[in-house]
């Protein structure tokens, strides 16, 4: 079930909200937790029930293992147990996600033909594995309070975050399950608004640019050479697609969670407004960055072991961050590019105090991120190379043939004498398309984000985004409800229409 | 109750009421409209019948060019459908061959736009799936796959013209009359130079079409039919003079024509080039024939493809 599926929006969500409100009124908090856990398992199993035993097995194993770690008094034993626990979790992840890729590497390097069965990837496996690894690590450090099994079960399976994050921390979520939470009406009004914003981003903004981005990458993959203008339009479209898609998912997860009175951590803070790559990684997939910092970068030594070691650690973390997204070299290249950017950024900061004019630094960061998205989206390196060459104009510049007719002859002649040809373009669709892209970029660079808009109601844990102008801050008014209701009808029609693709982050 | 709570409560009640009521009204109106259309418009059902239960010994495959230019007769089932690409043609052919014995010949479209960017990249798998699917048991028409993907477009069009719902029968009559009246004006507009250029731009084959999978699919399709002793007639459909003039410039138009001609020579298929066969007066727009021209053009192909020679029904 996807958050924008008709079954989810029109049946599952209303029923789950109603049932949990009734349980909250007439039963104990424990009953609400158990109900939400069952509903979450149903949500997960609706996609493929075969993976429900895997999910529940993983939860039972980690809960018991965590208890055992907490009870163990011998530090050496705890370390050995932790190693075992992490190995078991990573083994599961590798078995499902990376085994085919590892076999390919073995075959390339050693010529051994190993053909392991490529298993279907369970949805959200990277997420539920990582958050349980964090739990085990903290249990070994004795930073975990003893908790009841239903609370732990719900912490892992809580449907708003189960499939694509945010990568929640047990200390953030479990205590919230143990107390009755906030005012129902406020939770519902704020939650519905945030969910609606997310649905709008997904169904209207993200799907529009998705068509253009797919046009570029699919056709380049099929051997159709794009023009320079096609390449730029397609790559910018993908940058906007992944931005709106991920931002939409994060909003919807936060909104859904808020409807049940649970606050999730902020995951997305206008990343394209970043003034540097360091800043970008503080704003993009914030909970993954936090996990990698706390459970990988710092244990590796962080920046405490000297200049060189710090850079090695950074690069290693970014390569693994890339690999976390999928078993493919393209993600390793993406992670490597970001690792390289981070090294340059840190080196720059070490060498000089020179501050670049903010719009320029935002622009440079955005272009660097754009170039890194190319291998991330392209299915082969060959496709990425074709797009890079065309972005840089190595294959000449082609304009649509109707420009030859519509432009004044002097311009046409000037273009022709400067090597511009007129022919078929694959992605570029004219001035209107550029206006749409321009407007979306303005949306991304200028407007406040959802957390800023709803900041008066603290929908997330520890809001990082700075407050925005009062004008942009949301209030539950009658007029607002009517406007949102009308937009909501349009969104619901799109939901019933059901043409929208799944979230990009579902595949990770 | 604090003011924040009461305003939140009011917000939720207003939001759910507005959203719920309007949503229900929209669905109800659309369902009513679709039911009216379902009774009036049998075109889609007829098409489905031709694909699944047709009996003619020849079939024609392709996009709106054959769809508009040919009529279904005793010897021919016209399975042309607007925007069909080579993959759809292949899938439809497979459906027909698996269900119908005794096909004598296939008229395959051989026009350059089959290798245009938007055709090569279009995902049309649902088109054929919808034809095969048996959805008559789905009571709500809005949920049927032929309607569901277009709900928003339908909602917009109903909001712009509510008369459609109030009295579709009378509206249809007025529609037909006004369509005929405005036909001449529309035709003049559509023959405007710029609009033809834009159309040609859309149809321009990609530069390396020969390497694309669709080119080999097309070739394999022809070879498969010939190997089964099914006659193949590859047809380049007529277009207006202005369209021909503008499409003469991009080299890929000429390259695709050569490709089709060579393929016909190599495989023993018949290549019928009707590209410049008809005067501009025969066209409803730069590259589509008027409906009134279809019977005559179908007859032309009957002779050109040698249908009579193999004893059609």
HADDOCK unambig.tbl for C-alpha pairs under 7 A between the chains (distance, minus, plus):
assign (segid A and resid 185 and name CA) (segid B and resid 5 and name CA) 6.31 0.50 0.50
assign (segid A and resid 185 and name CA) (segid B and resid 8 and name CA) 5.43 0.50 0.50
assign (segid A and resid 185 and name CA) (segid B and resid 9 and name CA) 5.03 0.50 0.50
assign (segid A and resid 186 and name CA) (segid B and resid 5 and name CA) 6.11 0.50 0.50
assign (segid A and resid 186 and name CA) (segid B and resid 8 and name CA) 5.19 0.50 0.50
assign (segid A and resid 188 and name CA) (segid B and resid 12 and name CA) 6.91 0.50 0.50
assign (segid A and resid 189 and name CA) (segid B and resid 8 and name CA) 5.69 0.50 0.50
assign (segid A and resid 189 and name CA) (segid B and resid 11 and name CA) 6.44 0.50 0.50
assign (segid A and resid 189 and name CA) (segid B and resid 12 and name CA) 5.46 0.50 0.50
assign (segid A and resid 219 and name CA) (segid B and resid 121 and name CA) 6.65 0.50 0.50
assign (segid A and resid 222 and name CA) (segid B and resid 212 and name CA) 6.78 0.50 0.50
assign (segid A and resid 223 and name CA) (segid B and resid 212 and name CA) 6.82 0.50 0.50
assign (segid A and resid 224 and name CA) (segid B and resid 206 and name CA) 6.96 0.50 0.50
assign (segid A and resid 224 and name CA) (segid B and resid 208 and name CA) 6.58 0.50 0.50
assign (segid A and resid 401 and name CA) (segid B and resid 201 and name CA) 6.07 0.50 0.50
assign (segid A and resid 402 and name CA) (segid B and resid 197 and name CA) 5.64 0.50 0.50
assign (segid A and resid 402 and name CA) (segid B and resid 198 and name CA) 5.84 0.50 0.50
assign (segid A and resid 402 and name CA) (segid B and resid 201 and name CA) 6.48 0.50 0.50
assign (segid A and resid 423 and name CA) (segid B and resid 250 and name CA) 6.67 0.50 0.50
assign (segid A and resid 424 and name CA) (segid B and resid 201 and name CA) 6.30 0.50 0.50
assign (segid A and resid 424 and name CA) (segid B and resid 204 and name CA) 5.83 0.50 0.50
assign (segid A and resid 424 and name CA) (segid B and resid 206 and name CA) 6.39 0.50 0.50
assign (segid A and resid 426 and name CA) (segid B and resid 117 and name CA) 5.90 0.50 0.50
assign (segid A and resid 476 and name CA) (segid B and resid 7 and name CA) 5.98 0.50 0.50
assign (segid A and resid 476 and name CA) (segid B and resid 8 and name CA) 5.54 0.50 0.50
assign (segid A and resid 476 and name CA) (segid B and resid 11 and name CA) 5.49 0.50 0.50
assign (segid A and resid 477 and name CA) (segid B and resid 7 and name CA) 6.61 0.50 0.50
assign (segid A and resid 477 and name CA) (segid B and resid 11 and name CA) 6.01 0.50 0.50
assign (segid A and resid 478 and name CA) (segid B and resid 11 and name CA) 5.85 0.50 0.50
assign (segid A and resid 478 and name CA) (segid B and resid 14 and name CA) 6.73 0.50 0.50
assign (segid A and resid 481 and name CA) (segid B and resid 11 and name CA) 5.39 0.50 0.50
assign (segid A and resid 481 and name CA) (segid B and resid 14 and name CA) 5.75 0.50 0.50
assign (segid A and resid 481 and name CA) (segid B and resid 15 and name CA) 4.63 0.50 0.50
assign (segid A and resid 482 and name CA) (segid B and resid 14 and name CA) 6.51 0.50 0.50
assign (segid A and resid 482 and name CA) (segid B and resid 15 and name CA) 5.92 0.50 0.50
assign (segid A and resid 482 and name CA) (segid B and resid 18 and name CA) 6.27 0.50 0.50
assign (segid A and resid 484 and name CA) (segid B and resid 15 and name CA) 6.72 0.50 0.50
assign (segid A and resid 485 and name CA) (segid B and resid 15 and name CA) 4.97 0.50 0.50
assign (segid A and resid 485 and name CA) (segid B and resid 16 and name CA) 6.95 0.50 0.50
assign (segid A and resid 485 and name CA) (segid B and resid 18 and name CA) 5.26 0.50 0.50
assign (segid A and resid 485 and name CA) (segid B and resid 19 and name CA) 4.37 0.50 0.50
assign (segid A and resid 486 and name CA) (segid B and resid 18 and name CA) 6.95 0.50 0.50
assign (segid A and resid 486 and name CA) (segid B and resid 19 and name CA) 6.17 0.50 0.50
assign (segid A and resid 488 and name CA) (segid B and resid 19 and name CA) 6.04 0.50 0.50
assign (segid A and resid 489 and name CA) (segid B and resid 19 and name CA) 5.49 0.50 0.50
assign (segid A and resid 489 and name CA) (segid B and resid 22 and name CA) 6.63 0.50 0.50
assign (segid A and resid 489 and name CA) (segid B and resid 23 and name CA) 5.30 0.50 0.50
assign (segid A and resid 493 and name CA) (segid B and resid 151 and name CA) 6.69 0.50 0.50
assign (segid A and resid 493 and name CA) (segid B and resid 152 and name CA) 6.11 0.50 0.50
assign (segid A and resid 494 and name CA) (segid B and resid 152 and name CA) 6.47 0.50 0.50
assign (segid A and resid 497 and name CA) (segid B and resid 148 and name CA) 5.10 0.50 0.50
assign (segid A and resid 497 and name CA) (segid B and resid 149 and name CA) 4.95 0.50 0.50
assign (segid A and resid 497 and name CA) (segid B and resid 150 and name CA) 6.82 0.50 0.50
assign (segid A and resid 497 and name CA) (segid B and resid 151 and name CA) 5.86 0.50 0.50
assign (segid A and resid 498 and name CA) (segid B and resid 149 and name CA) 6.82 0.50 0.50
assign (segid A and resid 499 and name CA) (segid B and resid 149 and name CA) 6.40 0.50 0.50
